Amino acid sequence: MSTNLTRLLTFFRFGKENKISHPANKFLTPQKFHELEKILNISIKNKSHFIQALIHRSFLEELEDDDTSNERLEFLGDSVLSLVVAEYLFQKFPDEDEGFLTKIRARLVNRTALSDAAEEIGLAKFILIDHNLSNTFARASKTVLSDGLEAVIGAIYLDHGLKVSKEFIYRILIEPITKENDYLIDENYKSQLLEFAQANKIEIPIYKVIKQEGPQHDRIFTVKVSAGKSYEGIGIGKNKKTAEQNAAKAALEKIFSNYNSK
């Protein structure tokens, strides 16, 4: 165990600063740790797993350490999460093929879904993060939160095993998302438009930025998509990816409107 991780553990046991940096005092007080148990709805046995799960790599400069970030636990948690979600989908959709299951799993386990779940339980206030990054946390939050949640899942797995990990994943991720059937709706409009073009043997969609507005930090992009000579759409978004998705959605709406009118 690293020296700095040992210091953090000592801090939790005795409630003393013990030369720990200010961010650790602020975010990982004994009271905060008690609150963490409440939001996770578990009794933590090995605190070291959860301390490591909450250390973002940017915080290593504060600790002057190079081996205690949450990246290894993130790797483990990602595997546990994939297994639990895959098992859930395998049992829920016994007649669907691998392609369908893969698509649905991607909608349940993605950066947005994980960060939303982490935000819902209030995980952000427990993550140890460099103060410079915390100043721009709004822009980095999805990645930081999703990675942190996966690391916490890894910690729960090490502390309690698969059964408790599965219960946690069901409670904070699977059940809230699958409560409605919206997750079954394919919102990858670019993929749908490409499949339509291939199925109807027309040219593959081409996306082109036709307008950029606003200051550098708050750009608005307008994108036009063309699929062959007959199908096109225009979309707007704060980045090119979103604008392209909206353009593809507009093109699909025109296509379906034409089909329905026939």
C-alpha positions as CSV (number, residue, x, y, z in Angstrom):
1,M,0.0,0.0,0.0
2,S,1.4,3.4,-0.9
3,T,2.5,5.9,1.8
4,N,-0.2,8.5,0.9
5,L,-3.0,5.9,0.8
6,T,-1.8,4.8,4.2
7,R,-2.0,8.4,5.4
8,L,-5.6,8.7,4.1
9,L,-6.5,5.5,6.0
10,T,-4.9,6.8,9.2
11,F,-6.9,10.0,8.7
12,F,-10.2,8.0,8.6
13,R,-9.3,5.9,11.6
14,F,-8.2,8.8,13.9
15,G,-9.8,11.9,12.4
16,K,-6.5,13.7,12.3
17,E,-5.0,15.6,9.4
18,N,-1.7,13.8,9.5
19,K,-0.1,16.0,6.8
20,I,-2.9,15.3,4.3
21,S,-3.6,18.0,1.8
22,H,-6.6,20.3,2.1
23,P,-8.7,18.7,-0.6
24,A,-8.6,15.4,1.3
25,N,-9.7,17.1,4.4
26,K,-12.5,18.8,2.6
27,F,-13.9,15.8,0.7
28,L,-13.0,12.7,2.7
29,T,-13.8,13.6,6.3
30,P,-15.2,10.7,8.5
31,Q,-18.6,12.3,8.1
32,K,-18.3,12.3,4.3
33,F,-17.4,8.6,4.5
34,H,-20.5,7.9,6.6
35,E,-22.5,9.8,4.0
36,L,-20.9,7.7,1.2
37,E,-22.1,4.5,2.9
38,K,-25.6,5.9,3.0
39,I,-25.8,6.8,-0.8
40,L,-24.3,3.5,-1.7
41,N,-26.6,1.7,0.7
42,I,-23.8,-0.6,1.9
43,S,-21.7,-1.1,5.0
44,I,-18.1,-0.6,3.9
45,K,-15.6,-3.1,5.2
46,N,-12.4,-2.2,3.5
47,K,-12.1,1.6,3.3
48,S,-8.9,1.5,1.2
49,H,-10.9,0.3,-1.9
50,F,-13.3,3.2,-1.7
51,I,-10.6,5.8,-1.0
52,Q,-8.8,4.7,-4.1
53,A,-12.0,4.6,-6.1
54,L,-12.6,8.3,-5.3
55,I,-9.1,9.5,-6.3
56,H,-9.2,11.0,-9.8
57,R,-5.8,10.8,-11.5
58,S,-5.6,14.6,-11.5
59,F,-5.4,14.5,-7.7
60,L,-2.2,12.5,-7.7
61,E,-0.2,15.7,-8.0
62,E,-1.7,16.7,-4.6
63,L,-0.7,13.4,-3.1
64,E,2.7,13.3,-4.9
65,D,1.9,9.7,-5.7
66,D,1.7,7.8,-9.0
67,D,-0.2,4.6,-8.3
68,T,-3.3,5.3,-6.3
69,S,-5.8,6.8,-8.8
70,N,-9.1,5.1,-9.5
71,E,-8.2,3.9,-13.0
72,R,-7.5,0.3,-12.0
73,L,-10.8,0.1,-10.1
74,E,-12.5,1.7,-13.1
75,F,-11.3,-1.1,-15.3
76,L,-12.6,-3.7,-12.8
77,G,-15.9,-1.9,-12.3
78,D,-16.4,-1.6,-16.1
79,S,-16.1,-5.4,-16.4
80,V,-18.5,-6.1,-13.5
81,L,-21.0,-3.5,-14.9
82,S,-20.8,-5.1,-18.4
83,L,-21.4,-8.6,-17.0
84,V,-24.4,-7.5,-14.9
85,V,-26.1,-5.6,-17.7
86,A,-25.3,-8.3,-20.3
87,E,-26.9,-10.9,-18.0
88,Y,-30.0,-8.7,-17.5
89,L,-30.5,-8.2,-21.2
90,F,-29.8,-11.8,-22.0
91,Q,-32.6,-12.9,-19.7
92,K,-35.0,-10.1,-20.6
93,F,-34.8,-10.5,-24.4
94,P,-34.5,-14.3,-24.9
95,D,-35.5,-14.1,-28.6
96,E,-33.2,-11.2,-29.7
97,D,-29.9,-11.7,-31.4
98,E,-26.4,-10.5,-30.4
99,G,-26.6,-7.3,-32.5
100,F,-29.8,-6.2,-30.7
101,L,-28.4,-7.0,-27.3
102,T,-25.2,-5.1,-28.0
103,K,-27.1,-2.0,-29.2
104,I,-29.3,-2.0,-26.1
105,R,-26.3,-2.5,-23.8
106,A,-24.7,0.5,-25.3
107,R,-27.7,2.6,-24.4
108,L,-27.6,1.4,-20.8
109,V,-23.9,1.6,-20.3
110,N,-22.5,4.8,-21.7
111,R,-20.9,7.9,-20.4
112,T,-24.2,9.9,-20.2
113,A,-26.1,7.1,-18.5
114,L,-23.4,6.5,-15.9
115,S,-22.7,10.2,-15.2
116,D,-26.5,10.8,-14.8
117,A,-26.6,7.9,-12.3
118,A,-23.6,9.2,-10.4
119,E,-25.1,12.6,-10.3
120,E,-28.4,11.3,-9.1
121,I,-26.9,9.6,-6.0
122,G,-24.6,12.6,-5.3
123,L,-21.3,10.9,-6.0
124,A,-19.6,14.1,-7.3
125,K,-19.0,15.6,-3.8
126,F,-16.9,12.6,-2.8
127,I,-14.5,12.5,-5.7
128,L,-11.0,13.8,-5.0
129,I,-10.1,16.0,-8.0
130,D,-7.4,18.6,-8.7
131,H,-8.5,22.1,-7.9
132,N,-7.6,23.3,-11.4
133,L,-9.9,20.6,-13.0
134,S,-12.6,21.4,-10.4
135,N,-12.8,24.9,-11.8
136,T,-13.8,23.5,-15.1
137,F,-15.8,20.5,-13.7
138,A,-18.9,21.3,-15.7
139,R,-17.1,20.5,-18.9
140,A,-15.3,17.4,-17.5
141,S,-18.1,16.1,-15.3
142,K,-19.5,13.4,-17.5
143,T,-16.1,11.7,-17.8
144,V,-15.1,12.2,-14.2
145,L,-18.4,11.0,-12.8
146,S,-18.8,8.0,-15.1
147,D,-15.3,6.9,-14.4
148,G,-15.8,7.4,-10.7
149,L,-18.9,5.4,-10.7
150,E,-17.2,2.5,-12.4
151,A,-14.4,2.7,-9.9
152,V,-16.9,2.6,-7.0
153,I,-18.5,-0.5,-8.6
154,G,-15.1,-2.1,-8.7
155,A,-14.6,-1.2,-5.0
156,I,-18.0,-2.7,-4.1
157,Y,-17.2,-5.8,-5.9
158,L,-13.9,-6.2,-4.0
159,D,-15.6,-5.4,-0.7
160,H,-18.8,-7.4,-1.0
161,G,-18.7,-9.6,-4.2
162,L,-20.9,-9.9,-7.2
163,K,-24.3,-10.2,-5.5
164,V,-24.1,-6.8,-3.7
165,S,-22.5,-5.3,-6.8
166,K,-25.4,-6.5,-8.9
167,E,-28.0,-5.1,-6.4
168,F,-26.3,-1.7,-6.5
169,I,-26.2,-1.7,-10.4
170,Y,-29.8,-2.6,-10.6
171,R,-30.8,0.0,-8.1
172,I,-28.9,3.0,-9.4
173,L,-28.8,2.2,-13.2
174,I,-30.9,-0.6,-14.6
175,E,-34.1,0.0,-12.8
176,P,-34.3,3.8,-13.3
177,I,-33.4,3.5,-17.0
178,T,-35.7,0.6,-17.8
179,K,-38.6,1.9,-15.8
180,E,-39.9,3.3,-19.1
181,N,-39.2,1.7,-22.5
182,D,-37.5,4.8,-23.9
183,Y,-34.1,3.0,-23.8
184,L,-35.4,0.7,-26.5
185,I,-35.6,3.7,-28.9
186,D,-32.6,4.0,-31.2
187,E,-31.4,7.6,-31.0
188,N,-28.4,7.0,-33.3
189,Y,-30.0,8.7,-36.3
190,K,-26.7,8.7,-38.2
191,S,-26.6,4.9,-38.0
192,Q,-30.3,4.7,-39.0
193,L,-29.8,6.9,-42.0
194,L,-26.7,4.9,-43.1
195,E,-28.7,1.7,-42.8
196,F,-31.5,3.2,-44.9
197,A,-29.1,4.3,-47.6
198,Q,-27.4,0.8,-47.7
199,A,-30.8,-1.0,-47.8
200,N,-32.1,1.2,-50.6
201,K,-28.8,1.2,-52.6
202,I,-28.3,4.9,-52.6
203,E,-25.1,6.9,-51.9
204,I,-24.0,6.9,-48.3
205,P,-24.8,10.1,-46.3
206,I,-22.4,13.0,-46.6
207,Y,-22.2,15.6,-43.8
208,K,-21.1,19.1,-44.3
209,V,-20.8,22.0,-41.9
210,I,-22.5,24.9,-43.6
211,K,-22.4,27.5,-40.8
212,Q,-20.5,28.3,-37.6
213,E,-21.7,30.9,-35.2
214,G,-20.9,32.3,-31.8
215,P,-17.6,32.7,-29.8
216,Q,-15.0,30.0,-29.7
217,H,-16.1,28.7,-26.3
218,D,-19.8,28.6,-27.3
219,R,-20.0,27.6,-30.9
220,I,-23.2,26.7,-32.7
221,F,-22.8,24.4,-35.7
222,T,-25.2,24.0,-38.6
223,V,-24.7,20.8,-40.6
224,K,-26.4,19.6,-43.8
225,V,-26.6,15.9,-44.7
226,S,-27.2,14.5,-48.2
227,A,-28.0,10.9,-49.0
228,G,-28.1,10.5,-52.8
229,K,-30.0,13.2,-54.7
230,S,-33.3,12.8,-53.0
231,Y,-32.7,12.8,-49.2
232,E,-31.3,15.6,-47.1
233,G,-31.6,17.3,-43.7
234,I,-30.3,20.2,-41.7
235,G,-29.3,20.1,-38.0
236,I,-28.0,22.5,-35.4
237,G,-25.9,21.7,-32.3
238,K,-23.3,23.0,-30.0
239,N,-20.8,20.6,-31.5
240,K,-20.4,18.9,-34.9
241,K,-21.5,15.4,-33.6
242,T,-24.8,16.7,-32.2
243,A,-25.5,18.8,-35.3
244,E,-24.8,15.7,-37.5
245,Q,-27.3,13.6,-35.4
246,N,-29.9,16.3,-35.7
247,A,-29.4,16.6,-39.5
248,A,-29.7,12.8,-39.8
249,K,-32.9,12.9,-37.7
250,A,-34.4,15.7,-40.0
251,A,-33.6,13.6,-43.1
252,L,-35.2,10.5,-41.6
253,E,-38.3,12.5,-40.6
254,K,-38.6,13.7,-44.3
255,I,-38.1,10.1,-45.5
256,F,-40.8,8.6,-43.2
257,S,-43.1,11.5,-43.9
258,N,-42.9,10.8,-47.7
259,Y,-43.5,7.1,-47.1
260,N,-46.5,7.7,-44.9
261,S,-48.0,10.1,-47.5
262,K,-47.9,7.5,-50.3
